[in-house]
């Protein structure tokens, strides 16, 4: 079935949350054995005690330093999914360093296996925090670091300590200094915003006063997006803080859903020539345009693999939207999703082993996860209409948008669909992308 270019634009540049109105009637699919719903139990978590940050002086320092520091540190460790914070009501009074069996047993009696002991020194507007991490069964200090910064950045110090703790226990960097870029209409028009990984510190990056959509990013923080500031949608690029905005000329129309290559040298996007939408690649500086797909179908939503050797995209050449993959030279195109009657907005995991995508089998859209080698697919969501999943830089979380109760907001979840957290609550928020 052919569609007009305006309908394509909705497919290519909008969230899958808008797609049900355009959806074809559900079709009976083959390969239904690939469609697996899961409720996988979480792995065992390390129980950690996080007592108050020891600060010198007055109660004011406790409210301005200790309370926000400890609240941030606890929230980060729980968010990681690797830790559970022991109930502070069971912390022993007057005990800190667990160097004796008696002291260690006092902490362990409260259910903790690990103690995070933090102490601060304040000099003017500077604060120095010493963090000591103790293994309680062995009574050994397994990590000790000092962090220094402005007193107003005490939460950032807590994020940094949490990152180091997560890396010690898991071998992977934590997500606590990362950011999420997204589209929101909270100020009227749809513009691009950024926020910290936990939804705090929201800042606006664009002021197109029309439409700014489909942000995508690279490892250095560069962001590409589609801007409707001119007559036709164009691809633009900017820095992570919104500075350095400039247009990337392509020479074709539409210019939707851009994706930045891992080396940030090329941009894949959905473009149209004479009304048909295909996947194109252009230099990040503009120029060197090449067309990768040439079917009579509508193709959109490209996404580079972590190696830069493959590009996922959506095509309706089978009769309804499914996900395909192609080499950057335009060779080796093949279909990779078969379960469900509508699959779109695919994103690679950082290790390239899995893809997350917006899927529909019956009813509303959901977020699915697929092993790229085997095709085994699991559905991670069940509430609301969900779409546009992307991965955290460590590959341990997924951020996505979900429409519930007439509003679209951004959520994160674990890879088993558990620990869902809502990050936004103002306006409609969609198309999130998790940046390093």
C-alpha positions, -999 to +999 in steps of 0.1 A: +000+000+000+014+034-010+013+064+013+017+101+007+049+119+017+030+136+046+020+103+060+055+091+057+067+121+077+045+110+105+061+075+103+096+087+100+097+117+124+071+110+150+070+086+179+054+053+175+029+065+201+012+083+172+011+053+149-020+034+160-042+059+142-024+050+109-020+013+117-032-014+094-056-041+107-037-067+127-026-096+105-021-132+115+016-136+117+039-166+113+068-172+137+045-166+167+069-187+187+093-158+187+069-136+207+076-142+243+063-122+273+086-123+303+085-115+340+121-126+348+131-123+384+159-099+392+193-111+402+203-110+439+212-075+450+240-065+473+226-051+506+244-019+514+243+004+544+245+042+536+246+062+568+246+100+569+275+119+555+296+130+585+298+168+583+315+193+607+296+221+624+259+230+623+226+215+614+227+238+583+255+217+568+234+186+574+205+200+554+226+216+526+253+189+523+246+156+541+209+152+532+211+159+495+243+139+492+230+108+509+196+110+492+213+111+458+238+083+467+210+060+479+188+067+449+217+061+425+226+027+440+190+015+440+186+027+405+215+006+393+196-025+401+227-041+417+221-028+453+194-026+479+198-001+506+194-014+541+168+002+564+185+031+583+164+023+614+186-007+619+219+011+616+240+010+648+245+042+667+280+055+672+297+029+651+315+036+618+347+017+608+339-020+610+374-031+618+364-053+647+341-084+646+318-066+671+314-035+650+310-054+617+284-077+634+264-046+644+262-035+608+254-070+595+227-074+621+208-046+602+209-067+570+239-050+553+268-068+535+286-036+525+290-003+543+295+030+525+310+054+550+313+090+538+329+120+556+331+156+545+354+186+552+343+221+542+365+250+534+347+281+522+326+272+492+346+239+486+338+205+500+359+174+502+342+140+506+361+109+516+343+077+507+352+043+522+335+011+511+338-018+535+331-055+529+315-064+562+320-102+563+358-097+558+360-063+577+382-050+548+380-016+531+376-025+494+375+010+480+386+044+493+385+076+473+384+114+479+362+138+459+365+175+459+343+202+444+321+232+450+296+228+478+268+235+454+278+204+434+275+179+463+249+159+443+274+155+415+300+143+439+275+117+451+268+107+414+306+102+409+310+081+440+280+060+430+296+055+396+328+042+412+309+018+435+289+004+406+321+000+385+339-018+414+311-043+418+299-048+382+329-038+360+308-013+341+305+025+344+273+036+362+249+059+344+248+086+370+267+113+351+248+106+318+220+126+303+188+120+283+178+142+254+142+142+244+114+162+227+088+181+248+059+205+242+060+218+277+067+254+265+043+253+236+060+241+205+079+208+203+115+215+212+145+194+222+155+193+259+180+175+280+179+162+316+200+142+339+196+104+339+171+106+368+149+133+353+164+162+372+181+194+359+159+198+328+173+223+303+160+234+269+184+230+239+165+244+209+142+273+202+129+266+167+093+278+177+080+252+152+091+216+155+124+201+165+122+163+165+141+130+164+173+138+184+201+113+182+236+115+197+271+103+196+298+094+221+312+129+223+278+145+230+271+157+195+233+157+187+217+155+153+180+163+149+153+173+124+143+210+124+112+225+109+125+261+111+125+264+073+100+255+046+112+218+045+125+197+074+163+198+076+189+180+095+208+201+121+236+193+145+245+208+179+266+202+210+253+186+241+246+219+258+227+233+227+256+254+214+271+252+179+239+247+161+243+244+123+224+228+094+238+198+076+228+201+040+217+169+022+202+179-011+170+159-007+136+166+009+121+152+041+153+147+061+138+128+090+150+106+118+187+112+115+212+088+132+249+096+138+275+070+130+297+058+159+327+078+146+303+108+142+315+113+106+283+103+088+245+107+093+220+081+081+185+095+076+151+090+059+150+113+028+127+116-002+133+123-038+102+128-059+080+117-031+095+083-022+112+078+012+145+059+013+175+056+037+204+079+028+238+086+043+255+120+042+287+133+056+283+150+090+298+181+073+273+178+044+280+163+010+288+128-002+252+118-003+245+082-011+212+063-013+211+029+005+176+016-003+158+017-036+126-003-031+091+010-038+083+008-001+085+035+026+117+033+046+125+053+078+141+052+113+177+043+105+200+033+134+238+026+131+252-004+148+280+002+174+306-010+149+293+012+121+290-018+098+252-021+097+222+001+098+188-009+111+157+007+095+120+003+091+103-007+058+068-017+049+078-037+018+063-068+034+029-051+037+033-037+072+063-020+090+091-044+099+127-039+108+155-045+083+192-042+083+216-030+055+253-024+051+264+013+049+272+006+012+236-003+005+242-041+002+230-071+022+196-057+030+174-083+049+145-084+072+152-091+109+118-090+127+089-114+120+068-115+152+040-089+155+022-069+129+041-036+134+077-031+144+096+002+142+121+025+159+149+000+165+180+007+185+211-014+190+225-023+224+259-009+231+275-044+225+255-049+193+240-082+205+204-071+209+180-045+196+151-028+213+122-015+193+086-004+193+064-035+186+028-044+183+013-079+183-022-070+195-036-039+210-013-010+219+023-005+210+049-019+234+087-021+238+103-054+227+138-067+230+153-091+205+185-112+204+200-102+171+216-135+164+187-158+173+157-136+167+143-145+201+120-116+212+106-106+245+080-079+253+090-056+282+060-034+286+022-039+290+008-006+302+000+023+280+012+029+244+050+027+243+077+035+219+111+049+209+133+028+232+170+035+234+198+021+256+217+035+285+254+038+277+262+008+300+236-014+282+218-021+315+187+001+312+162+013+285+146+047+283+113+050+264+082+070+261+047+059+272+013+074+266-010+070+296-040+089+307-038+113+277-002+123+284+031+110+270+060+108+294+095+093+296+103+062+316+133+040+323+133+003+330+156-027+335+162-051+306+137-075+322+110-049+322+112-043+359+119-012+380+100+012+357+105+049+367+087+079+353+112+108+347+090+136+333+057+151+344+053+184+325+037+185+290+041+157+265+076+141+263+088+117+237+117+104+216+142+100+244+179+093+236+204+083+264+238+100+259+271+093+277 
